Amino acid sequence: MNWKTFLTGVGSGVAIGIILNQAIDKNKTISAEKALANAKAAFKKHGPITGSWIQMEKQPYSKSFLEYEVYIGGISRNVDGQNEQYEFIVDTSTGAILDAYPLS
């Protein structure tokens, strides 16, 4: 066996593996259920929640001249006997909450 041929094959295999791994990572997104769980955990830090929902389809969203693909959902809370509802927007690739605001 020729060592140069062997090392060339190993080097090529490693390079192709790295390229494929990066291509696959770019296409990863979190599920809507995971996005809802993240939002619920964030809202629970400020008190109990009484209900929640999320749209399962991804939506385009722009914020500060940046384009995102997002899930849109909502949380209901009971604060001092009053029902408060919030809508939130979650980035599908990172799971980060991009925006949250109360509904009137």
N, CA, C and O atoms as a GROMACS GRO file, in nm:
protein
  416
    1MET      N    1   0.085  -0.118   0.000
    1MET     CA    2   0.000   0.000   0.000
    1MET      C    3   0.089   0.124   0.000
    1MET      O    4   0.188   0.130   0.072
    2ASN      N    5   0.053   0.217  -0.079
    2ASN     CA    6   0.126   0.342  -0.090
    2ASN      C    7   0.070   0.442   0.012
    2ASN      O    8  -0.050   0.468   0.013
    3TRP      N    9   0.157   0.497   0.099
    3TRP     CA   10   0.114   0.587   0.205
    3TRP      C   11   0.058   0.719   0.150
    3TRP      O   12  -0.033   0.776   0.209
    4LYS      N   13   0.112   0.765   0.042
    4LYS     CA   14   0.062   0.890  -0.017
    4LYS      C   15  -0.082   0.874  -0.062
    4LYS      O   16  -0.165   0.963  -0.039
    5THR      N   17  -0.113   0.763  -0.124
    5THR     CA   18  -0.249   0.737  -0.169
    5THR      C   19  -0.344   0.725  -0.050
    5THR      O   20  -0.455   0.778  -0.052
    6PHE      N   21  -0.297   0.656   0.054
    6PHE     CA   22  -0.378   0.638   0.173
    6PHE      C   23  -0.408   0.772   0.240
    6PHE      O   24  -0.523   0.801   0.273
    7LEU      N   25  -0.306   0.854   0.259
    7LEU     CA   26  -0.325   0.984   0.324
    7LEU      C   27  -0.410   1.079   0.240
    7LEU      O   28  -0.486   1.159   0.294
    8THR      N   29  -0.398   1.071   0.108
    8THR     CA   30  -0.481   1.152   0.020
    8THR      C   31  -0.628   1.112   0.036
    8THR      O   32  -0.715   1.198   0.041
    9GLY      N   33  -0.654   0.984   0.043
    9GLY     CA   34  -0.791   0.935   0.063
    9GLY      C   35  -0.848   0.978   0.196
    9GLY      O   36  -0.964   1.019   0.203
   10VAL      N   37  -0.769   0.968   0.302
   10VAL     CA   38  -0.815   1.009   0.435
   10VAL      C   39  -0.842   1.159   0.437
   10VAL      O   40  -0.944   1.203   0.491
   11GLY      N   41  -0.753   1.238   0.379
   11GLY     CA   42  -0.771   1.383   0.375
   11GLY      C   43  -0.895   1.423   0.297
   11GLY      O   44  -0.969   1.512   0.338
   12SER      N   45  -0.916   1.356   0.185
   12SER     CA   46  -1.036   1.384   0.106
   12SER      C   47  -1.163   1.349   0.182
   12SER      O   48  -1.261   1.424   0.179
   13GLY      N   49  -1.161   1.236   0.250
   13GLY     CA   50  -1.278   1.194   0.328
   13GLY      C   51  -1.310   1.290   0.440
   13GLY      O   52  -1.427   1.322   0.463
   14VAL      N   53  -1.208   1.338   0.510
   14VAL     CA   54  -1.230   1.434   0.618
   14VAL      C   55  -1.285   1.565   0.562
   14VAL      O   56  -1.378   1.622   0.619
   15ALA      N   57  -1.229   1.614   0.452
   15ALA     CA   58  -1.276   1.738   0.392
   15ALA      C   59  -1.422   1.728   0.348
   15ALA      O   60  -1.501   1.819   0.373
   16ILE      N   61  -1.457   1.619   0.284
   16ILE     CA   62  -1.596   1.599   0.240
   16ILE      C   63  -1.689   1.590   0.360
   16ILE      O   64  -1.800   1.643   0.357
   17GLY      N   65  -1.645   1.522   0.465
   17GLY     CA   66  -1.726   1.511   0.586
   17GLY      C   67  -1.755   1.646   0.650
   17GLY      O   68  -1.867   1.672   0.693
   18ILE      N   69  -1.654   1.732   0.655
   18ILE     CA   70  -1.671   1.866   0.712
   18ILE      C   71  -1.768   1.948   0.628
   18ILE      O   72  -1.856   2.014   0.682
   19ILE      N   73  -1.752   1.944   0.498
   19ILE     CA   74  -1.840   2.020   0.408
   19ILE      C   75  -1.985   1.972   0.421
   19ILE      O   76  -2.076   2.055   0.429
   20LEU      N   77  -2.007   1.842   0.422
   20LEU     CA   78  -2.143   1.789   0.436
   20LEU      C   79  -2.204   1.825   0.571
   20LEU      O   80  -2.322   1.857   0.579
   21ASN      N   81  -2.125   1.819   0.676
   21ASN     CA   82  -2.175   1.852   0.809
   21ASN      C   83  -2.220   1.998   0.815
   21ASN      O   84  -2.324   2.028   0.873
   22GLN      N   85  -2.143   2.088   0.757
   22GLN     CA   86  -2.182   2.229   0.756
   22GLN      C   87  -2.307   2.252   0.672
   22GLN      O   88  -2.391   2.334   0.708
   23ALA      N   89  -2.321   2.181   0.561
   23ALA     CA   90  -2.440   2.196   0.477
   23ALA      C   91  -2.563   2.145   0.550
   23ALA      O   92  -2.670   2.206   0.540
   24ILE      N   93  -2.551   2.037   0.622
   24ILE     CA   94  -2.664   1.982   0.698
   24ILE      C   95  -2.702   2.074   0.812
   24ILE      O   96  -2.821   2.094   0.837
   25ASP      N   97  -2.604   2.131   0.883
   25ASP     CA   98  -2.632   2.220   0.995
   25ASP      C   99  -2.708   2.345   0.952
   25ASP      O  100  -2.789   2.397   1.029
   26LYS      N  101  -2.686   2.394   0.831
   26LYS     CA  102  -2.754   2.514   0.783
   26LYS      C  103  -2.903   2.488   0.766
   26LYS      O  104  -2.983   2.582   0.776
   27ASN      N  105  -2.943   2.364   0.741
   27ASN     CA  106  -3.083   2.332   0.716
   27ASN      C  107  -3.157   2.288   0.841
   27ASN      O  108  -3.276   2.257   0.833
   28LYS      N  109  -3.091   2.284   0.956
   28LYS     CA  110  -3.157   2.240   1.079
   28LYS      C  111  -3.251   2.348   1.130
   28LYS      O  112  -3.217   2.466   1.133
   29THR      N  113  -3.368   2.306   1.170
   29THR     CA  114  -3.464   2.396   1.235
   29THR      C  115  -3.523   2.324   1.354
   29THR      O  116  -3.523   2.201   1.360
   30ILE      N  117  -3.573   2.401   1.448
   30ILE     CA  118  -3.639   2.339   1.563
   30ILE      C  119  -3.785   2.316   1.528
   30ILE      O  120  -3.840   2.380   1.438
   31SER      N  121  -3.847   2.225   1.598
   31SER     CA  122  -3.989   2.197   1.574
   31SER      C  123  -4.075   2.304   1.641
   31SER      O  124  -4.029   2.376   1.730
   32ALA      N  125  -4.198   2.314   1.598
   32ALA     CA  126  -4.292   2.409   1.658
   32ALA      C  127  -4.315   2.374   1.805
   32ALA      O  128  -4.330   2.464   1.888
   33GLU      N  129  -4.318   2.246   1.838
   33GLU     CA  130  -4.338   2.204   1.976
   33GLU      C  131  -4.223   2.250   2.065
   33GLU      O  132  -4.244   2.295   2.178
   34LYS      N  133  -4.100   2.240   2.014
   34LYS     CA  134  -3.983   2.285   2.089
   34LYS      C  135  -3.986   2.437   2.105
   34LYS      O  136  -3.952   2.488   2.212
   35ALA      N  137  -4.026   2.510   2.001
   35ALA     CA  138  -4.037   2.655   2.010
   35ALA      C  139  -4.140   2.695   2.116
   35ALA      O  140  -4.116   2.789   2.193
   36LEU      N  141  -4.252   2.625   2.121
   36LEU     CA  142  -4.355   2.653   2.221
   36LEU      C  143  -4.303   2.623   2.361
   36LEU      O  144  -4.328   2.700   2.455
   37ALA      N  145  -4.233   2.513   2.376
   37ALA     CA  146  -4.176   2.478   2.507
   37ALA      C  147  -4.077   2.585   2.554
   37ALA      O  148  -4.075   2.620   2.672
   38ASN      N  149  -3.996   2.637   2.464
   38ASN     CA  150  -3.901   2.744   2.499
   38ASN      C  151  -3.974   2.870   2.544
   38ASN      O  152  -3.937   2.932   2.643
   39ALA      N  153  -4.079   2.906   2.471
   39ALA     CA  154  -4.155   3.026   2.505
   39ALA      C  155  -4.227   3.008   2.639
   39ALA      O  156  -4.229   3.100   2.721
   40LYS      N  157  -4.285   2.891   2.661
   40LYS     CA  158  -4.353   2.866   2.787
   40LYS      C  159  -4.256   2.874   2.904
   40LYS      O  160  -4.290   2.929   3.009
   41ALA      N  161  -4.136   2.820   2.887
   41ALA     CA  162  -4.036   2.826   2.993
   41ALA      C  163  -3.998   2.970   3.024
   41ALA      O  164  -3.979   3.006   3.140
   42ALA      N  165  -3.986   3.052   2.921
   42ALA     CA  166  -3.951   3.194   2.942
   42ALA      C  167  -4.064   3.268   3.014
   42ALA      O  168  -4.037   3.347   3.105
   43PHE      N  169  -4.188   3.243   2.976
   43PHE     CA  170  -4.301   3.311   3.039
   43PHE      C  171  -4.324   3.262   3.181
   43PHE      O  172  -4.367   3.339   3.267
   44LYS      N  173  -4.295   3.134   3.208
   44LYS     CA  174  -4.315   3.079   3.342
   44LYS      C  175  -4.224   3.144   3.445
   44LYS      O  176  -4.253   3.140   3.564
   45LYS      N  177  -4.114   3.204   3.401
   45LYS     CA  178  -4.024   3.274   3.492
   45LYS      C  179  -4.092   3.395   3.555
   45LYS      O  180  -4.049   3.443   3.660
   46HIS      N  181  -4.199   3.444   3.492
   46HIS     CA  182  -4.270   3.562   3.540
   46HIS      C  183  -4.408   3.528   3.596
   46HIS      O  184  -4.489   3.617   3.620
   47GLY      N  185  -4.434   3.400   3.617
   47GLY     CA  186  -4.561   3.359   3.676
   47GLY      C  187  -4.623   3.245   3.598
   47GLY      O  188  -4.579   3.213   3.487
   48PRO      N  189  -4.726   3.183   3.656
   48PRO     CA  190  -4.790   3.069   3.590
   48PRO      C  191  -4.864   3.109   3.463
   48PRO      O  192  -4.913   3.222   3.451
   49ILE      N  193  -4.873   3.016   3.370
   49ILE     CA  194  -4.947   3.039   3.247
   49ILE      C  195  -5.071   2.952   3.248
   49ILE      O  196  -5.071   2.844   3.309
   50THR      N  197  -5.177   2.996   3.182
   50THR     CA  198  -5.302   2.921   3.181
   50THR      C  199  -5.331   2.856   3.046
   50THR      O  200  -5.414   2.765   3.038
   51GLY      N  201  -5.264   2.900   2.941
   51GLY     CA  202  -5.287   2.840   2.810
   51GLY      C  203  -5.180   2.884   2.712
   51GLY      O  204  -5.108   2.982   2.735
   52SER      N  205  -5.170   2.809   2.601
   52SER     CA  206  -5.070   2.843   2.500
   52SER      C  207  -5.110   2.782   2.367
   52SER      O  208  -5.188   2.687   2.362
   53TRP      N  209  -5.056   2.838   2.259
   53TRP     CA  210  -5.080   2.787   2.124
   53TRP      C  211  -4.963   2.827   2.036
   53TRP      O  212  -4.888   2.919   2.069
   54ILE      N  213  -4.949   2.758   1.923
   54ILE     CA  214  -4.847   2.794   1.826
   54ILE      C  215  -4.893   2.750   1.687
   54ILE      O  216  -4.955   2.645   1.672
   55GLN      N  217  -4.862   2.830   1.586
   55GLN     CA  218  -4.889   2.791   1.448
   55GLN      C  219  -4.778   2.696   1.404
   55GLN      O  220  -4.660   2.723   1.425
   56MET      N  221  -4.816   2.586   1.344
   56MET     CA  222  -4.720   2.484   1.305
   56MET      C  223  -4.644   2.519   1.177
   56MET      O  224  -4.538   2.464   1.151
   57GLU      N  225  -4.698   2.610   1.098
   57GLU     CA  226  -4.633   2.648   0.972
   57GLU      C  227  -4.539   2.765   0.994
   57GLU      O  228  -4.568   2.857   1.070
   58LYS      N  229  -4.425   2.761   0.927
   58LYS     CA  230  -4.326   2.868   0.935
   58LYS      C  231  -4.375   2.988   0.856
   58LYS      O  232  -4.438   2.973   0.751
   59GLN      N  233  -4.345   3.107   0.907
   59GLN     CA  234  -4.386   3.232   0.844
   59GLN      C  235  -4.263   3.319   0.818
   59GLN      O  236  -4.167   3.312   0.895
   60PRO      N  237  -4.262   3.399   0.713
   60PRO     CA  238  -4.154   3.497   0.695
   60PRO      C  239  -4.175   3.614   0.792
   60PRO      O  240  -4.289   3.650   0.823
   61TYR      N  241  -4.066   3.672   0.839
   61TYR     CA  242  -4.073   3.782   0.935
   61TYR      C  243  -3.953   3.873   0.916
   61TYR      O  244  -3.841   3.825   0.897
   62SER      N  245  -3.975   4.003   0.920
   62SER     CA  246  -3.867   4.102   0.906
   62SER      C  247  -3.860   4.185   1.034
   62SER      O  248  -3.962   4.228   1.088
   63LYS      N  249  -3.737   4.207   1.080
   63LYS     CA  250  -3.717   4.291   1.197
   63LYS      C  251  -3.581   4.359   1.182
   63LYS      O  252  -3.479   4.293   1.166
   64SER      N  253  -3.581   4.489   1.188
   64SER     CA  254  -3.457   4.568   1.178
   64SER      C  255  -3.380   4.532   1.051
   64SER      O  256  -3.258   4.512   1.056
   65PHE      N  257  -3.448   4.525   0.940
   65PHE     CA  258  -3.390   4.496   0.809
   65PHE      C  259  -3.334   4.354   0.798
   65PHE      O  260  -3.261   4.325   0.703
   66LEU      N  261  -3.365   4.267   0.891
   66LEU     CA  262  -3.322   4.128   0.886
   66LEU      C  263  -3.441   4.040   0.855
   66LEU      O  264  -3.553   4.066   0.901
   67GLU      N  265  -3.418   3.935   0.778
   67GLU     CA  266  -3.524   3.841   0.740
   67GLU      C  267  -3.510   3.713   0.821
   67GLU      O  268  -3.400   3.660   0.837
   68TYR      N  269  -3.621   3.663   0.872
   68TYR     CA  270  -3.624   3.541   0.951
   68TYR      C  271  -3.736   3.451   0.901
   68TYR      O  272  -3.827   3.495   0.831
   69GLU      N  273  -3.727   3.326   0.936
   69GLU     CA  274  -3.837   3.231   0.922
   69GLU      C  275  -3.878   3.199   1.065
   69GLU      O  276  -3.794   3.157   1.146
   70VAL      N  277  -4.006   3.218   1.098
   70VAL     CA  278  -4.048   3.212   1.238
   70VAL      C  279  -4.174   3.128   1.258
   70VAL      O  280  -4.248   3.096   1.165
   71TYR      N  281  -4.194   3.093   1.386
   71TYR     CA  282  -4.321   3.040   1.433
   71TYR      C  283  -4.387   3.151   1.513
   71TYR      O  284  -4.319   3.226   1.583
   72ILE      N  285  -4.519   3.162   1.503
   72ILE     CA  286  -4.595   3.260   1.580
   72ILE      C  287  -4.685   3.184   1.677
   72ILE      O  288  -4.751   3.087   1.640
   73GLY      N  289  -4.686   3.230   1.801
   73GLY     CA  290  -4.766   3.162   1.902
   73GLY      C  291  -4.818   3.260   2.004
   73GLY      O  292  -4.799   3.381   1.993
   74GLY      N  293  -4.886   3.205   2.106
   74GLY     CA  294  -4.944   3.289   2.209
   74GLY      C  295  -4.945   3.221   2.344
   74GLY      O  296  -4.941   3.098   2.354
   75ILE      N  297  -4.950   3.302   2.448
   75ILE     CA  298  -4.951   3.257   2.588
   75ILE      C  299  -5.061   3.333   2.659
   75ILE      O  300  -5.080   3.453   2.636
   76SER      N  301  -5.134   3.265   2.746
   76SER     CA  302  -5.234   3.330   2.833
   76SER      C  303  -5.188   3.315   2.978
   76SER      O  304  -5.140   3.210   3.019
   77ARG      N  305  -5.204   3.423   3.053
   77ARG     CA  306  -5.169   3.423   3.195
   77ARG      C  307  -5.281   3.488   3.274
   77ARG      O  308  -5.352   3.575   3.222
   78ASN      N  309  -5.298   3.448   3.398
   78ASN     CA  310  -5.394   3.511   3.487
   78ASN      C  311  -5.315   3.590   3.590
   78ASN      O  312  -5.246   3.533   3.675
   79VAL      N  313  -5.324   3.724   3.582
   79VAL     CA  314  -5.249   3.811   3.672
   79VAL      C  315  -5.349   3.896   3.750
   79VAL      O  316  -5.422   3.976   3.692
   80ASP      N  317  -5.352   3.878   3.881
   80ASP     CA  318  -5.442   3.953   3.969
   80ASP      C  319  -5.587   3.941   3.924
   80ASP      O  320  -5.661   4.040   3.925
   81GLY      N  321  -5.628   3.822   3.884
   81GLY     CA  322  -5.765   3.799   3.842
   81GLY      C  323  -5.797   3.844   3.700
   81GLY      O  324  -5.910   3.826   3.654
   82GLN      N  325  -5.702   3.902   3.632
   82GLN     CA  326  -5.721   3.948   3.495
   82GLN      C  327  -5.650   3.853   3.399
   82GLN      O  328  -5.536   3.813   3.422
   83ASN      N  329  -5.718   3.819   3.291
   83ASN     CA  330  -5.657   3.734   3.189
   83ASN      C  331  -5.572   3.820   3.095
   83ASN      O  332  -5.624   3.914   3.033
   84GLU      N  333  -5.444   3.789   3.085
   84GLU     CA  334  -5.354   3.860   2.995
   84GLU      C  335  -5.310   3.765   2.885
   84GLU      O  336  -5.278   3.650   2.911
   85GLN      N  337  -5.309   3.814   2.761
   85GLN     CA  338  -5.266   3.734   2.648
   85GLN      C  339  -5.148   3.801   2.580
   85GLN      O  340  -5.146   3.922   2.562
   86TYR      N  341  -5.052   3.719   2.542
   86TYR     CA  342  -4.932   3.767   2.475
   86TYR      C  343  -4.911   3.688   2.347
   86TYR      O  344  -4.943   3.569   2.340
   87GLU      N  345  -4.858   3.753   2.248
   87GLU     CA  346  -4.816   3.685   2.125
   87GLU      C  347  -4.664   3.689   2.122
   87GLU      O  348  -4.603   3.787   2.164
   88PHE      N  349  -4.604   3.582   2.072
   88PHE     CA  350  -4.458   3.576   2.062
   88PHE      C  351  -4.417   3.526   1.925
   88PHE      O  352  -4.494   3.459   1.856
   89ILE      N  353  -4.295   3.559   1.887
   89ILE     CA  354  -4.239   3.520   1.758
   89ILE      C  355  -4.105   3.453   1.785
   89ILE      O  356  -4.018   3.511   1.850
   90VAL      N  357  -4.089   3.329   1.734
   90VAL     CA  358  -3.969   3.249   1.761
   90VAL      C  359  -3.898   3.216   1.630
   90VAL      O  360  -3.960   3.172   1.534
   91ASP      N  361  -3.767   3.239   1.628
   91ASP     CA  362  -3.684   3.205   1.512
   91ASP      C  363  -3.678   3.052   1.498
   91ASP      O  364  -3.648   2.982   1.595
   92THR      N  365  -3.705   3.001   1.378
   92THR     CA  366  -3.709   2.855   1.358
   92THR      C  367  -3.570   2.792   1.358
   92THR      O  368  -3.559   2.672   1.384
   93SER      N  369  -3.466   2.867   1.329
   93SER     CA  370  -3.333   2.805   1.323
   93SER      C  371  -3.264   2.804   1.459
   93SER      O  372  -3.186   2.713   1.486
   94THR      N  373  -3.288   2.904   1.544
   94THR     CA  374  -3.219   2.910   1.673
   94THR      C  375  -3.310   2.882   1.792
   94THR      O  376  -3.262   2.841   1.898
   95GLY      N  377  -3.439   2.903   1.776
   95GLY     CA  378  -3.532   2.889   1.888
   95GLY      C  379  -3.541   3.013   1.974
   95GLY      O  380  -3.610   3.012   2.076
   96ALA      N  381  -3.471   3.118   1.936
   96ALA     CA  382  -3.472   3.243   2.013
   96ALA      C  383  -3.605   3.317   1.995
   96ALA      O  384  -3.660   3.321   1.886
   97ILE      N  385  -3.654   3.375   2.103
   97ILE     CA  386  -3.774   3.457   2.096
   97ILE      C  387  -3.733   3.593   2.042
   97ILE      O  388  -3.659   3.667   2.107
   98LEU      N  389  -3.781   3.626   1.923
   98LEU     CA  390  -3.745   3.752   1.859
   98LEU      C  391  -3.830   3.868   1.908
   98LEU      O  392  -3.783   3.982   1.914
   99ASP      N  393  -3.955   3.839   1.943
   99ASP     CA  394  -4.045   3.945   1.987
   99ASP      C  395  -4.156   3.883   2.072
   99ASP      O  396  -4.196   3.769   2.049
  100ALA      N  397  -4.206   3.958   2.167
  100ALA     CA  398  -4.322   3.919   2.247
  100ALA      C  399  -4.392   4.047   2.288
  100ALA      O  400  -4.328   4.145   2.328
  101TYR      N  401  -4.525   4.046   2.278
  101TYR     CA  402  -4.600   4.167   2.311
  101TYR      C  403  -4.740   4.128   2.358
  101TYR      O  404  -4.793   4.025   2.317
  102PRO      N  405  -4.799   4.212   2.444
  102PRO     CA  406  -4.934   4.183   2.492
  102PRO      C  407  -5.038   4.213   2.384
  102PRO      O  408  -5.021   4.305   2.304
  103LEU      N  409  -5.143   4.134   2.382
  103LEU     CA  410  -5.255   4.157   2.290
  103LEU      C  411  -5.360   4.236   2.367
  103LEU      O  412  -5.385   4.211   2.484
  104SER      N  413  -5.422   4.331   2.300
  104SER     CA  414  -5.523   4.415   2.366
  104SER      C  415  -5.654   4.344   2.375
  104SER      O  416  -5.751   4.399   2.428
   0.00000   0.00000   0.00000
